Amino acid sequence: MSRYRFVLYRPFQLIPVLIGISIITFVLIRSIPGDPARVLLGPRTTESALARVREQFGLDEPLWLQYFYFVKNLFKGELGKSILYKVDVLKLIATRIEPTLVLVIGSVLLALLIATPMAAIAARRRGSWADHLIRIISTAGLGFPAFWLAIMLILLFSVQLGWFPVTGYGRTFWEKVHHMTLPCLTTGLALAAVLTRNLRASILAELQSDQATAARARGLPENVVFWRHVVPNSLVPTVNLLAVNIGWLISGSVVIETVFAIPGMGQLLIRGIFTRDYMVVQGVAMVFACATVLVNFLADILTVTIDPRVKL
């Protein structure tokens, strides 16, 4: 159990990361030109009305004091109150977290379903036409921007074929599946391109490893060697890469949710930026940061579990 000792002190190492993210987010959002009070009340409002709104939300306080209140609320489990929506940011985020969570999980599952067989076929048939074709497809997938791929999928499957809706999230379970197929496919294809190349390289390295050679020497069939010894050992670098890219998926949800008009946290973040809703932007950024840190922490635990040789 000594290899799991990092679980005790790793969370304390992540605290400075979250503090740094909170400072950067706080400074950047307040560097955007514009007055939240004027955005809320409109250009024809009076100075007295502006002063009341600034006082109500603490916008008339010095920046260091505003940040102090923000951190104080964090320790109390609060994220402040939205200037635009007039509700607690935490409750507002809770109503938007489901679409983003479905988008991320669905994208990861689709990426794994696509990348695993493609990498296995490319590695086992190295140098064949199938290997070259898969490598070309995965390389091309790395160069497609998410918003461009989303538009192409909309034009094909929504406009031309009419199979999937263009926007929205749906109400029932099957409506949500129907609406989220294209968004998940958009990000899943981009992630699959990265995972396929990495997993293929890992499988090729493990095919020549001492463990695989010893398994063949014991007379085990090649399929057993491949799936019982080669593939599990190839997953360690892929798990770490997947954790990093899940952080990319979380941040990339901002683009995808905007293109497909999904009422998730990404769309909430964009609207918060345009309306200078400081609390909403800070709250969503902190939730994204915490989710990314948590995913990487879980990936470390999974890495140690898969490969006992790894020590963190």
C-alpha positions as CSV (number, residue, x, y, z in Angstrom):
1,M,0.0,0.0,0.0
2,S,3.0,2.3,0.2
3,R,2.6,3.1,-3.5
4,Y,-0.7,4.8,-2.7
5,R,0.9,7.1,-0.1
6,F,0.7,10.0,-2.5
7,V,-3.1,10.0,-2.0
8,L,-2.5,11.6,1.4
9,Y,-0.3,14.5,0.4
10,R,-1.2,15.1,-3.3
11,P,-4.4,17.1,-2.5
12,F,-2.3,19.5,-0.5
13,Q,0.0,20.0,-3.5
14,L,-3.0,20.9,-5.7
15,I,-4.2,23.7,-3.4
16,P,-1.6,26.2,-4.7
17,V,-2.7,25.3,-8.2
18,L,-6.3,26.3,-7.4
19,I,-5.2,29.4,-5.7
20,G,-3.2,30.5,-8.7
21,I,-6.1,29.8,-11.0
22,S,-8.4,31.8,-8.8
23,I,-6.0,34.8,-8.9
24,I,-5.5,34.6,-12.7
25,T,-9.2,34.3,-13.3
26,F,-10.0,37.2,-10.9
27,V,-7.4,39.5,-12.6
28,L,-8.3,38.6,-16.2
29,I,-12.1,39.0,-15.9
30,R,-11.6,42.5,-14.4
31,S,-9.2,43.4,-17.1
32,I,-12.0,43.2,-19.7
33,P,-13.2,46.7,-20.6
34,G,-16.7,47.5,-19.5
35,D,-18.7,48.1,-16.3
36,P,-21.0,45.3,-15.1
37,A,-23.4,47.8,-13.6
38,R,-23.8,49.7,-16.8
39,V,-24.2,46.5,-18.8
40,L,-27.0,45.4,-16.4
41,L,-28.8,48.8,-16.3
42,G,-28.2,50.0,-19.9
43,P,-26.6,53.1,-21.4
44,R,-29.3,55.5,-20.3
45,T,-29.1,54.8,-16.6
46,T,-28.2,57.4,-14.0
47,E,-25.0,57.6,-11.9
48,S,-27.0,57.1,-8.7
49,A,-28.5,53.8,-10.0
50,L,-25.0,52.7,-11.1
51,A,-23.6,53.5,-7.7
52,R,-26.3,51.5,-5.9
53,V,-25.7,48.4,-8.1
54,R,-21.9,48.7,-7.6
55,E,-22.4,48.9,-3.8
56,Q,-24.9,46.0,-3.8
57,F,-22.4,43.6,-5.5
58,G,-19.3,45.1,-3.9
59,L,-17.9,46.5,-7.1
60,D,-17.0,49.8,-5.5
61,E,-14.5,48.0,-3.2
62,P,-10.7,47.9,-3.9
63,L,-9.7,44.8,-6.0
64,W,-7.7,43.2,-3.2
65,L,-10.8,43.4,-0.9
66,Q,-13.0,42.0,-3.6
67,Y,-10.7,39.0,-4.0
68,F,-10.6,38.6,-0.2
69,Y,-14.4,38.3,-0.2
70,F,-14.3,35.9,-3.1
71,V,-11.9,33.6,-1.3
72,K,-13.9,34.0,1.9
73,N,-17.0,32.8,0.1
74,L,-15.0,29.8,-1.3
75,F,-14.1,28.6,2.1
76,K,-17.8,28.8,3.1
77,G,-18.8,26.8,0.0
78,E,-20.2,29.8,-1.8
79,L,-19.4,31.4,-5.2
80,G,-21.2,34.7,-4.8
81,K,-24.4,36.0,-6.4
82,S,-24.8,36.5,-10.1
83,I,-25.2,40.1,-11.2
84,L,-27.4,39.2,-14.3
85,Y,-29.4,36.3,-12.9
86,K,-29.8,37.6,-9.4
87,V,-29.3,34.1,-7.9
88,D,-26.5,32.2,-6.2
89,V,-23.8,31.2,-8.7
90,L,-23.5,27.7,-7.2
91,K,-27.2,27.1,-7.7
92,L,-27.0,28.5,-11.2
93,I,-24.1,26.2,-12.1
94,A,-26.0,23.2,-10.6
95,T,-28.7,23.8,-13.2
96,R,-26.1,23.8,-16.1
97,I,-23.7,21.1,-15.0
98,E,-25.7,18.1,-16.5
99,P,-25.3,19.0,-20.2
100,T,-21.6,19.7,-19.8
101,L,-21.1,16.4,-17.9
102,V,-23.0,14.5,-20.5
103,L,-20.9,16.1,-23.2
104,V,-17.6,15.2,-21.6
105,I,-18.5,11.7,-20.6
106,G,-20.1,10.9,-23.9
107,S,-17.1,12.3,-25.8
108,V,-14.6,10.2,-23.8
109,L,-16.7,7.0,-24.3
110,L,-16.9,7.6,-28.0
111,A,-13.2,8.4,-28.2
112,L,-12.3,5.1,-26.5
113,L,-14.7,3.1,-28.6
114,I,-13.1,4.5,-31.7
115,A,-9.4,4.7,-30.7
116,T,-9.0,1.3,-29.0
117,P,-9.8,-0.9,-32.0
118,M,-8.1,1.4,-34.5
119,A,-4.9,1.4,-32.5
120,A,-5.0,-2.4,-32.0
121,I,-5.5,-2.9,-35.8
122,A,-2.8,-0.5,-36.7
123,A,-0.3,-2.0,-34.2
124,R,-1.0,-5.6,-35.1
125,R,-0.8,-4.9,-38.8
126,R,2.1,-2.6,-38.7
127,G,3.2,-1.4,-42.2
128,S,0.0,-2.7,-43.9
129,W,-2.5,-0.5,-45.8
130,A,-4.8,-0.6,-42.8
131,D,-2.0,0.8,-40.6
132,H,-1.2,3.6,-43.1
133,L,-4.9,4.5,-43.5
134,I,-5.5,4.7,-39.7
135,R,-2.3,6.8,-39.3
136,I,-3.5,9.2,-42.0
137,I,-6.9,9.5,-40.5
138,S,-5.6,10.1,-37.0
139,T,-3.1,12.7,-38.3
140,A,-5.8,14.5,-40.2
141,G,-8.0,14.5,-37.2
142,L,-5.4,16.4,-35.2
143,G,-5.6,19.3,-37.6
144,F,-9.3,19.8,-37.7
145,P,-10.5,22.6,-35.3
146,A,-13.5,21.6,-33.2
147,F,-15.8,24.4,-34.4
148,W,-15.0,23.5,-38.1
149,L,-15.7,19.8,-37.5
150,A,-18.9,20.7,-35.7
151,I,-20.1,22.8,-38.6
152,M,-19.3,20.0,-41.1
153,L,-21.2,17.4,-39.0
154,I,-24.1,19.7,-38.8
155,L,-24.2,20.3,-42.5
156,L,-24.0,16.6,-43.2
157,F,-26.1,14.9,-40.5
158,S,-28.5,17.7,-39.7
159,V,-29.0,19.8,-42.8
160,Q,-28.5,17.2,-45.6
161,L,-29.6,14.0,-43.9
162,G,-31.8,15.4,-41.2
163,W,-30.8,12.7,-38.7
164,F,-30.0,14.9,-35.7
165,P,-31.1,18.3,-34.4
166,V,-28.9,21.3,-34.8
167,T,-29.3,22.9,-31.4
168,G,-30.8,22.3,-27.9
169,Y,-30.5,19.6,-25.2
170,G,-33.9,17.9,-25.0
171,R,-36.1,16.9,-22.0
172,T,-36.5,13.1,-21.9
173,F,-33.5,10.7,-21.8
174,W,-33.8,9.7,-25.5
175,E,-34.2,13.3,-26.6
176,K,-31.0,14.2,-24.7
177,V,-29.2,11.3,-26.4
178,H,-30.5,12.4,-29.8
179,H,-29.4,16.0,-29.2
180,M,-26.0,15.2,-27.7
181,T,-24.9,12.7,-30.4
182,L,-23.4,15.2,-32.7
183,P,-21.7,17.3,-30.0
184,C,-20.2,14.2,-28.4
185,L,-19.1,12.9,-31.8
186,T,-17.4,16.2,-32.6
187,T,-15.2,16.2,-29.5
188,G,-14.9,12.4,-29.5
189,L,-13.4,12.3,-33.0
190,A,-10.8,15.0,-32.0
191,L,-9.9,13.1,-28.9
192,A,-9.8,9.7,-30.7
193,A,-7.2,11.0,-33.1
194,V,-4.8,11.8,-30.2
195,L,-5.5,8.6,-28.3
196,T,-5.1,6.4,-31.4
197,R,-1.6,7.6,-32.2
198,N,-0.5,7.3,-28.5
199,L,-2.0,3.9,-27.9
200,R,-0.6,2.5,-31.2
201,A,2.9,3.6,-30.2
202,S,2.5,2.1,-26.7
203,I,1.2,-1.2,-28.1
204,L,4.1,-1.5,-30.6
205,A,6.6,-0.9,-27.7
206,E,4.9,-3.6,-25.5
207,L,4.8,-6.1,-28.4
208,Q,8.6,-6.2,-28.2
209,S,8.8,-6.1,-24.4
210,D,10.3,-8.9,-22.2
211,Q,6.9,-9.7,-20.7
212,A,5.4,-10.4,-24.2
213,T,8.4,-12.4,-25.2
214,A,8.2,-14.5,-22.0
215,A,4.5,-15.1,-22.6
216,R,5.1,-16.3,-26.1
217,A,7.9,-18.6,-24.8
218,R,5.3,-20.2,-22.4
219,G,3.3,-21.2,-25.5
220,L,0.5,-18.7,-25.1
221,P,-1.4,-17.9,-28.3
222,E,-0.7,-14.5,-29.8
223,N,-4.2,-13.3,-29.1
224,V,-3.9,-14.1,-25.4
225,V,-0.5,-12.4,-25.3
226,F,-1.9,-9.3,-27.0
227,W,-5.0,-8.8,-24.9
228,R,-3.8,-10.1,-21.6
229,H,-0.3,-8.7,-21.5
230,V,0.3,-6.2,-24.2
231,V,-2.9,-4.1,-24.1
232,P,-3.1,-3.7,-20.3
233,N,0.5,-2.5,-20.1
234,S,0.0,-0.1,-23.0
235,L,-2.8,1.7,-21.2
236,V,-0.6,3.5,-18.6
237,P,0.6,6.3,-20.9
238,T,-2.8,6.5,-22.5
239,V,-4.5,7.0,-19.2
240,N,-2.3,9.9,-18.4
241,L,-2.8,11.4,-21.8
242,L,-6.6,10.9,-21.5
243,A,-6.6,12.8,-18.2
244,V,-4.8,15.7,-19.7
245,N,-7.2,15.7,-22.7
246,I,-10.3,15.5,-20.4
247,G,-9.1,18.9,-19.1
248,W,-9.0,20.0,-22.7
249,L,-12.5,18.6,-23.2
250,I,-13.8,20.5,-20.2
251,S,-12.5,23.8,-21.5
252,G,-13.4,22.9,-25.1
253,S,-17.0,22.5,-24.1
254,V,-17.2,26.3,-24.2
255,V,-16.9,26.2,-28.0
256,I,-19.0,23.1,-28.6
257,E,-21.9,24.3,-26.4
258,T,-21.8,27.6,-28.2
259,V,-22.0,26.0,-31.7
260,F,-24.8,23.6,-30.7
261,A,-26.6,26.0,-28.3
262,I,-26.3,23.6,-25.5
263,P,-27.4,25.1,-22.1
264,G,-24.4,24.0,-20.2
265,M,-21.6,25.6,-18.2
266,G,-19.6,26.6,-21.3
267,Q,-22.5,28.6,-22.7
268,L,-23.0,30.1,-19.2
269,L,-19.3,31.1,-19.1
270,I,-19.6,32.9,-22.5
271,R,-22.6,34.8,-21.5
272,G,-21.0,35.8,-18.2
273,I,-18.0,37.2,-20.1
274,F,-20.1,39.3,-22.4
275,T,-22.3,40.6,-19.6
276,R,-19.3,41.2,-17.3
277,D,-20.9,38.9,-14.7
278,Y,-17.8,38.5,-12.6
279,M,-19.1,36.0,-10.1
280,V,-20.4,33.7,-12.8
281,V,-17.1,33.7,-14.7
282,Q,-15.1,33.1,-11.5
283,G,-17.5,30.4,-10.4
284,V,-17.5,28.5,-13.7
285,A,-13.7,28.8,-14.0
286,M,-13.2,27.4,-10.5
287,V,-15.5,24.5,-11.2
288,F,-13.7,23.8,-14.4
289,A,-10.3,24.0,-12.6
290,C,-11.5,21.7,-9.7
291,A,-12.8,19.2,-12.2
292,T,-9.6,19.1,-14.2
293,V,-7.5,18.7,-11.0
294,L,-9.8,15.9,-9.8
295,V,-9.6,14.1,-13.1
296,N,-5.8,14.2,-13.0
297,F,-5.7,13.0,-9.4
298,L,-8.0,10.0,-10.3
299,A,-5.8,9.3,-13.3
300,D,-2.7,9.1,-11.0
301,I,-4.6,6.6,-8.8
302,L,-5.7,4.5,-11.8
303,T,-2.1,4.6,-13.2
304,V,-0.7,3.1,-10.0
305,T,-3.5,0.5,-9.9
306,I,-2.9,-0.7,-13.5
307,D,0.9,-0.8,-13.2
308,P,2.4,-1.7,-9.7
309,R,5.8,-0.6,-11.0
310,V,4.8,3.0,-11.0
311,K,5.4,5.0,-7.9
312,L,4.2,8.6,-7.5
